[in-house]
């Protein structure tokens, strides 16, 4: 922290949108300090991950650990500037560049071998999704007619686990939370942040939270994804709104709750 004293910074913003952390962003991401929202959140995993992945050379910008508290209860990162792709208004050529660069990055990331991260088997993921669905089912179902309620129940409790188990498990080292809000673009440079949920998952996990179809298509192509991976990704994207709803409920974000329920209905149509 002492290194910051005497230096001039032009802009400090607070980002209160994270599910686990509150962040203070200095000069558009040159420096980011993250503080936990509750006592269960630590940054031990993210610290280990960043130290592991910073040897990857694929043209994607990654954060680096700059400062730590003694108990790893806060973390200061040096790193990624620009705007997240969730801000929208990207041109087709930008989407192609983003998708291709991230796909190439994931090819290298998924090769990493380490024993310092958690392992979440496919069966555990499915159980967690179903538990989340059942916990928030009463919020979703009032918006659906009887036919759609039955479809959603069948999707989450029967069809999704059956199809994913049929396609098989393929565990690799994954980012674990690679959504639009964690992908940044600054001119032609692409950056990825927030590796706090990284671990071993089925490789499809790193594609399911990409909302833009065009970016996803370029990611899968540059990754050289086979038909099995593409099918897994499609199934996961179908149930993604159900899984994501919990975050918006906890934040009491009525706009996103409404949008997410609309996505659920669209996927069931």
Secondary structure, 3 states (H helix, E strand, C coil): CHHHCCCCCCCEEEECCCCCEEEEEEHHHCEEEEEECCCCCCCHHHHHHHHHHCCCCCCEEECEEEEECCCCCEEEEECCCCEEHHHCCCCHHHHHHHHHHHHHHHHHHCCCCCCCCEECCHHHHHHHHHHHHHHHHHHHHCCCCHHHHHHHHHHHHHHHHHHHHHHCCCEEEECCCCCHHHEEEECCEEEECCCCCCEEEEHHHHCCCCCCHHHHHHHHHHHCCCHHHHHHHHHHHHHHHHHHHHHHHHCCCHHHHHHHHHHHHHHHC
